[in-house]
Amino acid sequence: MKLNNRRTLLIGLAFFSICAFWQMYDTIIPLILRDTFHLGDSLSGVIMAADNILALVLLPLFGKLSDRTRTPLGKRMPYIVCGTACAVALTLALAGVDAPGRFTAFLILLGLLLIAMGTYRSPAVALMPDVTPKPLRSKANAIINLMGALGGIYALGAVKLLIKSTHADGRANYTPVFVAVAGLMAVSVALLVWRVKENALAAQNADPEEEEQGPGGKLPPDQARSLALILCSVALWYMGYNAVTTAYSKYFTRMWGDLSGAASCLMIATGAAVVSYIPVGILSSRVGRKKMILAGVVLLAGCFAVTGFIQKFSFVLYVLFVLIGFAWAAINVNSYPMVVEISRSGDVGKYTGYYYTFSMAAQILTPILSGWLLEHVGYHTLFPYAATTVALAFLTMLFVRHGDNRPEAKKSLIEHFDMED
């Protein structure tokens, strides 16, 4: 059984466009809030957290709704198409109200835009397991993650190349970036709908027994226990990783006084993760998802623990962040497929919502907890906090008994060297 890489790349176009949008959002919206509307860090932070808070409701809701949708276009595609169309229109409209005195209009449009984005993320992610055989989902998820990373790179490139002009009052003109990202979103999803026939592919991948049972059934106790343990693990390693990515610039400047080094380290970690996605996906199909996640968790917790002892900025940090990037890829490529492996084909959207509920909740909670420690105990708590939460994820994952892929036995020795798929 081999993965259709070209088809998986096409399926990844939705996630590609979503990640491009969020990279633009995280980069530009804080600058608009500060420079156009002169908001302080606290209020700006509340607004920037709104997407994660909305996601707690919208992602599981629309994931579950898409499970029960049946149309000639498919069950995920209507949400992807409608959500993208609304998001593109609202993104362009948002650029038009980036002006002093238009804060109310900006806030209303931003809220509607966040809702539009929340309506189709779960359906877009659930499309991959719908049309991909279970043993190949780690490989497919690796390609999807790579597409997401490329979307982020596109948005960063647009920010770097297209912000050339300014408004009359000296503020940067972000309209070309909004247009570039909105255009990418529209073209990506149009290509997706044109080339990917969801209903036909889903029918090819359908499990007759699961289809007969239908969605909404209760999991057996042992599978429910594994699902709960995986979701707890997701929350714990996101708490550790997000604590570092949220506070790393403040930590570096406080502890080592080198902001350029901080930026370089995070770029190195991201680059290492991107380079690792495909090899990790291939390796996971050989040794199993659970083993790869456990290895990634040990490596990530160990790197965070070692970094906490480093007193002076040095080349060692670059090595550690390369390992952190690889560890995060090993975890990230396999965790979502383990969740949907437990689901039946009719419930993939609902389980996708579960996955994002726990990851988003962790990203809301951990800046508060780690921020309190930084402020009231000291900056030296950051990496021990991250190492501890990730290490706890090892304990929860250790007792997971379901969701792993089971590689098929090779018929001959030569097949062990087949890397084409």
N, C-alpha and C positions, 0 to 999 in steps of 0.2 A: 504494500500500500504506500503510495507516494503522494506527497502534498502537491497540489496544483499551485505553484508559486505565483504565476501570472494572475490567476483568479484571486488569490489571497491579497496580492498587491492592490487589485481593483477594489476588493472589499474594504481594504484599509484606507481608501480615499476619504470615507466619512470621518474616520478618526484623525486622519491627516489634516482635514480642514478644521476640525474641532480644536486640535492642539495649536494650530496656527492662530485661531481666534484667541485662545486663552493666553498664549504668549504675548500677543498684542495687548490684550486686556491688562495683564499683570504689569506690562512695561509702561503703557501710555496712560491708563486711567488714573493712577496715583499722581502723575505729573499734571494732568488736567485739574484734578481736585486741588492740588497745591497752587499751581500757577494761575489758573483761570478763576477759580472760586475761593482761593485763599483759605482752605480748610486746614485745621490743625491735624497733627498726627493721629490723635485719638478718634476724632470723628471720621477722618479718612479711613482709619483702620476698621471702624465699624462698617462703613460702606463696602470696603474691599472684602470683608468677611461674609457679606450677604450672599454671595454665590454658593459658599459652602453650606450655609444655613438653609437656603432654598433647596440645595441638592438633597438634603436629608429627607425632604418630602417628595420632591419631583422625580428623583431617579428611581426609587422603588415603585412609585405610583405609575409612571409611564412605562417602566419595564413590565409591570404586571398587565397594564392595559394592552400593550403590544402583543403579549402572549395570547390574548383573546381576540385579536383583530384578524379578520380574514377579508382580503380584498384581491382583485386581479393583479395588483401591483405587489402583493405580499403582505406580511404582517408587520415588518419593520420599516419597509420603504415609505409608507405614507407618513410616518412620524419623521423620518429623516428628511423627506422632501419638504413637507410643510414647515417643520422646525427650521430647516436651513433657509427657506424662502423668507420666513418672518425675521430670522436673525440677520440676513443680508440687508433687508429693507431697514431694520432698526439700527444696524451698524452705520449705514449711510446717513440715516436721519440724525444719529447721535453726533456725527461729525459736524452737522449743521448747527447744533446748539452748544458747541464749544465756544462760548462767548460770555463775557461778564454780564450779569443781570439775567441770565437764562438758567439759573441753577435748578429751579423747579422743573422746567421742561427737561433738562438734562437728567435729573434724578428719576422722573417718570419713565423716560425712554430707556434709561439704564436698567430700571427694574423690569420693564417689559422684555428687554433684551436678555436678561439673565433667566427669565422664565422661559423664553423661547429656546435658549440653549439647553435648559434643563429638561425640556420635553423630549429630546431625541438622543441624548447621550447614551442612555441605557439601551434603547433599540439599536443604535448604531454599533455598540460594542457587542450586543447579543447576536447580531447578524453573522459574525464569524463562527461561533459554535453551531448555529443553525445549519450551516452549509459545509461544515468541516467534520470529518469522522473523529470520534473521541481520541483515538491514539495519536492523532496529528495536531491536536489543538495547541500543544506547547510550541511546536514549530510555527504554527500559524500565528499564535500570539506574539512570538518573537518578531515576525514580519510586521504585525500591526503596531507593536511598540516602536519599531524602526520607522514606520511611516509617521507615527506621532512625533518622533524626534525630528524628522525632516520638516514637518509642519512648523514646529517651533523655530527651526533654523530659518525657514522661509520668512517668518514674521520678524525675526531679529534682523535678517538681511534687509527687509523692507524698512525697518526703523532706521538702520544705518545709512541706507542709500537714498531714501525718499524724503527725509526731513531736511529740506534745503531752504525753504522759505519761511517767513515769519509773518504774523499778523501786524497790523499797524501799531499796536501797543508793545511790540517786541516779543510776544509769545510765539513759541514754535507752532507751525501749521502742520497738524497731524492728519489732515484730510487725505493726502495721497496714500498714507499707510492704511487708513480705514478702507479706502477704495481698493487697494491692492489685496487686502485680506478678504474683503467681501467678494471681490471678483474670484479669488481662489476658491472660496467656499462654494460659490455658484457653479463654477466650472467643474470642480471635483465631484459634486453630487450629481450634476447632469451626466458626467461620464460614468459614474457608478450606476445610475438608473439605466443608461443606455446599454452597458456591457454586462451587467449582472442581473440575471433573471431569477429573482429570489424564490418564487414558488417552485420552479423546476429544480433548482439546486437543492432546496429543502426537501423535496420529495425524494431525490436521489439519496440523501443522507438520512432519511427517516428510519427510526427503529420501529418495526411493526408492533412490538410488544408495548413500547412506550406510547405510541400513537393510540393503541387500543385503550390503555389506561386513562389517557387524557390528562390535562393539567389539573392542579389543585389537590392532588392526593397527599396524604400525610406520609412523611418519611418514616421508615422503620426506626426504632430507638437508636440503634447503633449508627446508622447513617446521620440521623439528626445530631447525635453527639459529635461526630466527626465534623459536620458542617459548623456547629457552634465553636469547636476548637479552631478550625481554620479561620473563621471570621474574627475570633479573639486574637489569633496570631496576626492577621492583617492589621487590626487596630494597633497592636503593640509595636510591630516594626515600623508602621507609619508614624507612630508617636516618636520613636527614636530618630528616624531619618528626617522627618519634618522639623523636629526641634533643632537639628543641626543646620538644615538649609535655611530655616527662618532666621536664626540668630548668628550665622557664621560670620557675617561682615562685622557685626558689633563685637563678637568674641575675638576675631583676628586683630581688630584695631586696638582693643583693650589689652589683650594678652601679648601680642607680638608686634603691634604697630605697623602692619604692612598690608594695606588695603589691596594693593595690586596683587600680592601673593594670595589673598583671600579669593579674589576673582579667578585667578589662575587655577587654584585648587578645585573650585567648583566646576569650572570648565573642563578640567582634566577628568573629574569624576563622571561628568555627563558624557564626555567623549568616550571614556572607557566603557560605560554602560552601552552606548550606541554600538560600538564595535563588537561588544560581547553578545548582543541580542541573538544573532543568528547562530553562532557557535553554541551558545547556551541552549537554544531550542533543539539543536541537533543532539547535543549531549544528553539533554533531558529525556529524549525519546529512547536513549540507550540505557540509562541508569535509573530512570524514574523521576517523577516530579518531586516527590517528598524528599528523596535523598539530596537532590540539587538545592531545594529550599533550605534544608537543614545545614548543608555545607555553606550556603550563602549567609545564613543567619549567624553561624559560628564566625565566619570571616568578618562580617559586618560588625558584630559585637566586639570582636577582638581588635579590629582597627580603631573603633571608637575608644575602647579602653586604653590602647597604646597612645592615641593622640592626646588623651587627657593628661598624660605624663610629660608631654613635650613642652619644655619651658622656653625654647627659642626656635624661631622660624628657620627651617633648613630644608634641604632637598628631600629628606626623609618624608616630609609631609606630602610631596608629590607622589612618592611611591605608595603611601598609605591611601591617598585619594584615588589612585588607579585601582587599587584593590577594593576600595569602597564601591567604585563604579561597577566593577565586575560582580561583587557580592549583591548589589542592588538588582542587577540584571538577572542573576540566578534566582532571586526571590520573585521579582516582578513578572518574569516570563511565565512562571509556573503557578502562581497563586490563583489568578483568575480561572485558568483551566481546571484547577482542582475543585473550585466552587461549582462550576457548571457541569463538571463530570458527575457530581452527585445528583444534579437536577435531571428531570425527564425532559424530553425535547419540547413539551408543551409549556414548560415553566422556566425556560432559559432566561427570559426577560426579568422575571421576578427574582431569580437568584443573582442576576447581574445587579439588580437594585440592592439586594442584600450586601453584595461585595462593596458597592460604592457607599452605602450607608455607613458601614463600619470604617472604611478608609477616610471618608469625609468627616465623620464624627471625631476620629483621631486627630485630624488636621485642625479641627476647631478647638479641641481640648488641650492639645500639647503646647501651643504657644502660651496658653494661660498658665499651665503648670510649670513649664520650663522657664517662662518669663518671671514668675514669682520667685523661683529659686535663684535666677540670675540677679534679681533686684534685692532680695532679702538675705540670701546666703552668700552668693558670690559667683563670679563668672566661671570659677573652676568647677562648678557643678554641671556644666553643659554636657560634656562628653561622658562623664559617669552616668548621668541621667539617660543619655541616649543608649549607652552600652547596656544598662540595666533593663530598659524596656525591651530592647531587641533580644537580650538573653532570655527574658521571660517568654518571648515568642518561641524560642527553642523548646521550652518545656511544654507549651501547649501543642506545638506541631508534633512533638514526639509521640503523642497519644492518638494522633489521627490515624484512622484505619481505612478510610475511603477517600476516593478522589484521585488516587494515583493512576497513572497509565501503566498498562502492562505490555511491555514490548513483545512483539511476536518473536518466537524462536526462529533463528536463522537456519535456512535449509542447508547451507554449505559455508565453509570457512570464508570463501571469497566474499560472501554477502556482508561480512563484518566490515569490509572496507568500502562499501557502497555509500558514498556521501552525496550522491546526485540529488536525492530527495530532500 
